[in-house]
Amino acid sequence: MKLILINIGQLVTVASGGARVKTGASMRDPGLVEEAAVIIEDDLITWTGPMSALSMSRLAGEANIVDCMGRVVLPGFVDAHTHTLFAGDRAKEFGLRSAGASYQEIAEAGGGILSTVREVRTAAKKELKKQARHYLAGMLRHGTTTVEIKSGYGLSPDDELKMMEAINELRDEELITIVPTFLGAHAIPPEFAGDVRGYVDLLVTRMIPYIGSKQLAQFCDVFCEKGYFSVEDARKILLRAKEFGMGAKLHAEELTPLGGAVLAGELRAVSADHLEHVDEAGIRSLAAAGTVAVLLPGVSFFLRHPYAPARTLIDAGIPTALATDFNPGSCMSYDMPMMMTIACTQMGMSPEEAITASTLNAAAALGMSDRIGSIEPGKKADLILLNIPDYHILAYHFGENHIGKVVKNGVILEV
């Protein structure tokens, strides 16, 4: 089936000329084509260009022609860091933080990650999937067509397996593309309190081999942070995961400059995420490895924490992406355009850089930028039609959902 989008006012292609990512000044080039058209055949983009170059022969035959009426078309957003599968919420903790309690204080009092762990352990898999489906539908409505989902709220062999099975079942059942990541090293479970080594041994001897042998995770992630997992713990876990075919990701330098970014570069991890406290050594390591820096502005906004140094990372030539970190504790939002607004107003990114960071570079943070993330012939037809005439309005007019239509795998969705 052929789908043709005509009379596009601004086609923001984010075209990279075949490059995996955009870095430095190239992040400010949105690949803009004005008064444009796109041809999609089955699930692939086959042609893009100005309307003036669209020959009548291309319009011949059976096709669904959509008149975009001068509006903006973008690649579908790629949310490269989320914890979408969880049970319950932590709204009461939000009230405590609003009254002055810190994230660490709440965690030490039994809240934080471990409170969600308790909820997930008692929830049935079907309950987890039902709640996640609600959020996934909301993501599509806000223009996200690909999302990474981590485990990490089970922290036991049975409960992490329950999470990974649920994520993979959702991947097979839902329209949105889902990338599964194993995050068994998210926190130390209560039954291993004071015995980090014992839990790391459980991860590397039982959990990773089983998850890997069942091919349930594309990536393995570690929360490398003081009070959680050390650099040496993270190295041991990620090297073991690599033996079972999982790519490496890292929660790095979120709360302290521990050295996770240096490790990410050393291991040539696909991404290092957070980076609010990244130091010069970490920046050099990421730049040398070409590891994608995934920044999570919603977390800093929600927790009133420092923001990651986006300008420094971009100027250092590091491929930089944005994601929501959607989760019940530190960013209860899956709104990618809102993340772009925060990145522009609080982190010094331009609207063009924010778009690149939310599409092509975010796809690279999942190892998928050869297939998605830009509007170029040969790539998957994941596009969004915005109800605005100028792409700058997307981040500028925040709090409004500007998504008019979502095209996923060449099909216009009812979202």
N, C-alpha and C positions, 0 to 999 in steps of 0.2 A: 504494500500500500504506500502511496506517495502522499506526503504532506508538504504543502508549500506555504510559507509565511511571506506575505507581500506587504509593501508599504510600511516597512519598519522605519520609524523615525530615526532611531539610533540603534544600530547593531553593535553591541559591545562584545567583541569576539574573544578578547584576551589571548589572541593568537600568539604563539611562541615560535613559529617557524620550525617546529619539531623539537625544541628544547624541552627538557623535563620540567624546568622551573624558570621563573623570571627572578632576577636578582638586581640589586642596585637601581640604577635609573630606569631599567627596562620595566620595573614594576609600575612605573608611572605611565606606561603606554597601554591604554585599554584596548588597542586594536579596533578603534572606532571606525565603523562604516555607516555613513548617513544615507537615508533614503535607500534602504537595503532590502534584500530578500534572502531567504534560506530555503533550500530544498532538502527534504528528508525522505529517504526510501527505506521502508521497513524500520529498523531501529538506528540507522546511521545517517549522519549528515553527509550529503553528497555534493552540495554546492552552496557557496555563499558569495555575495557580491552586491554591487549597487543595482537598483531596479533597472537602471538604464542598460545594464548588461544582461538582463534576464530576457532571453529570446522566447518568442512565442512557441517554438518547438518544445521548450522545456515544460510549457504549460499544457501541452497536448496529452491526451490520454486521461485515464481515470485518476483523479487526484482530489484531495481535500484541500481547498485553498482558503486560507485564513487571512483576512484583511486586518493588519495590525493598526491601521488608522493613525500612523505617525507616532506610535508609542515605542518604548524601549524594550529590547530583547537582550537578555543576559544568559550566560551559562547557569545551570542550576547550581545552587550553593552546595558546597561539600563541608560538612561539619566533622572535622577530623579528630575530635576529642569529646566524647560524652560518656556518661554513666546512666544511660536512659533506663536500664532495667533495675528497678528497685521497688520496694513496698512501702506504703505509708508516705509520710512526709516529715519534715522537721520544722514546721511552722512555729512551734513553741520556742525552739532555739533561736529563730529569727527575732522573736520578741526579746529574748534574753540578750542577744547581741545589740539590739536597738537600745537596750537599757545600759549597755556598757560592757557586758561580758565579752571576753575575747574568744576566738575560735579555739585556742589551746585550752582556756579555762573550761569551756563547755565540754571539750573532749575529756579532760581530766576528771570531770564530774560524772562521766558515764554517757555523755552525749556524743555528738560527732559521728564519725564513720561507724563506730560500734553500735550506736543506737539503730542505724539502718541495718546493720548485720543481724541484730536480734529480730527485726521485722522480716527480713528476707528468709532467715532460717525457719520461721514458722509459716511462711506463705507457701502455698502450693504453686507448682510451675504454671498452671493455667491462670492463677491470679496474677502472677508476675507478668505474663504475656498480655493479659487483658489491660492492665494499667499501661504497659509500654505501648500497646496499639493506640491508645488514646493520644499519647505524646507523639508517636510517629505520624499520625494523621495531622496533628498540629504543625509538625515540621514541614510536611508537604505543603500545607496551606501558606507557610511563610517562605516557600521557595527552596527548601533543602531537599535535594534529590538523592544525596548519598550521605550516610551517617556511619561513623564508627561507634560501636557500643562495647564497653568494657564490662567484665565481671568485677569481682572484688568486694561484693557485699555478702559473700558466703563464708569465705575464709576457712572452709573445711573441705575435705575431698568430696563429700556428698553434695554439699551446698554449692560449691564452685561448679561442680559438674551440672547440677540443676540449672544454674545460671547460663553456662555455656550451651547447654542443650536448648534452653529457651531462646537464646540469641540466635542460634542456628535455625531453629524452627521458624522464628520470625523472619529471618533472611529468606527462607524458602516460601513463606506465605504472603509477605507484604510487597507492595509495589515499590517502595523506597529501597534503594540498594543499601544493604547493611554489611559492614565489615566487622567481624568479631575479634576482640582482643582479650587475652587472658591476663587478668590483673589480680592473681592470687596474692601477690605481694603488695597489697593496698594498705594493710595495717596488721598489727600483731593480734591474733584472736585472743579472747579472754582466757581460754584454756592453756595458752602458751605465754601468759603474762610473766615477764622476767626471763623468758627462754627464747630469745630471738633465734639463736643457733638451731634449736630444736625445730622451730617452724620453718626455717630456711631449708633444713634437711628434709622435712616433709614435702616441701615444694619441689625440690630437685630430685628426690628419690621416688615419689609417688604421683604427685599431682601433674607436674609437667610431662613426665613420660606418658601418663594416661591421656591427658588432653591432646598431646602431640600425636600419639598413635591413632587417635580417633579423628584427627585433622579437624578439630573443633575451633582452632584459633589461628588466624593469619599472623597475629603479632602477640608478643609478650611484653608487658609493661611492668614497671616497678616504681613505687613511690619512694624515691631516694631522698630521704629527709631525716634530719635529727629527730630521734625518738621513734623512727619507723624502720627504714632499712638503710644501712650504710653503703658507701660506694663499693666496698668489697662484697657485701651481700648482693648488691645489684649486679655486679660483674658475674658472680657465681650463678645467679639465677638466669641471667640473659644468655650466658654462654651455654648453659644447659638447654635452654629453650631453642637456641640455634641448632643444637644437635637434632632437634625434632622438627626442624623446618619453619620455626617461627621467627619473624623479623623482630628487631629490637626497637622498643620505645622506652622513654623515660619521663616520669614526672621529675623535673630537675629544678633546683634552686627556687622553689616556691616560697619557702619561709626563711631559708638561710643559704649562704653560698657554700654548699657542702662539697661540690666537685662533681655533681652529676652531669653537668654539661661537658666537662672534660672527658668523662667516661663515655658519654654519648658519641663524641667525636672519635674516641679511641676505638669503639666498637662499630663505628660507622652505622649507628642507629638511623633508622629512617626518619625519626623525629626526636627532638627534645622539647618537652612541653612545660609551660608556665614561664620559667626564666625571669621571674620578678627580681631575683637577686643574683643574676649571672655576673661573673667577674671577667676581667680581661683574659685570663687563661681559658675560661670557658668559651668566650667569643672566638678566640684564636682556634680552639679545637673544633668548634662547629663549622667555622669558615673553611678550615682545611679539609674537613670531611665532606662538606656539602650537605650536612644534616639539616633538615628543615626545622626551623624554630617555630613552634606552634604557640601562639600567644593567646591568652584567655582573659580578655579585658573585663568580661562580665564578673569574674571572680574578684578582681580588685575593686570593682564598683560595688559589688554586693557585700564584701567583707571590709571595705574601707582600708584595703592594703595598698602598698605601692604598686605602680604599674610597671610592666616589663619595659625595658629601654628599646622600644621599637626602632627609633631613629638610629640608634647606635648599631643595632643588629643589621638593619637594612644597609646602612652606609658601609658596614664591614663586608658586604657582599654575601651575607647569609640569606638563603631563601626563607622568606618569612610568611607564615600563614596565620589565619585567625580561626578560632573555634569557640563554641559556647561553654564547654565543660558542663553541659546540662546535668545537674544532679540535685538531690534534695537539700544539701547542706551549704554549698558555697556558690551556687548559681542556678536558681530555679527558673531558668529561661532557656528556650531553644530558638530564640529569635536572632538569626544571623544578621539581618540588617541593623538591629540594635547594637550588636557587637561592633559593627562597622562604624556606627555613630560614636560609640565610646572610644574606639581606636582613633578616630579623627579628632575628637575634642580633647581627649586626655592623653594620648600617646603620640601625637604629632604626625600621624599618618595622613596622607592625602586620600581623597575619595578613590582615586585610581589605584593607589597601593592597597587600599582596603578591599577593593573588588578583586584584584589579583590574588590577595591573601586568602580570600574566601572561596576561590574557584580553582584556578590552575595550581597554585602552590599548596593549597589544602589537599588537592588530589594527589600531589607528589608526596605529601605526608602520609598517604595511604598506599603509596606505590602504584597509583592508578592514573597518573597524568598523561600516559600514552593513550588512554581510552576516554577520559572525561576531563572536565575542568575548563575547556575552551570550546568555542564554536568554530570548528575546522573540519573540512572533509575527512571522512574516515573515522571520526570520533562518534561516540554514542550520542544520540539525539536527546540529551537532557537539557532543556531550556526553560526559561521563565519569561513570560510576557508581563511587563509592568504597566500599571495604569498611570504612567507619568510620561511626559514628553522629553525629559532630560535626566540622564542617569545620576547627576549630582543630587537630585531631589531624594534619592533613595536613603542616603545617610542624613541629609539635611532635615527632612520632614520626618523626624523620629516618632515612634509610638503609633504609627499608622501602617497597616499592612497594605503595601502597594502591589501585591501580587494579583494579577488578573487571571492568568492561565498558567498551568504547569504542563510541560510536555516531558514525559518520561518514557525513554526507549521508543521515541517516535509516536507516542499516543498522547492525545490531549486528555488529561485527567479531570474528573469532577472532584475538586477539593473544596 
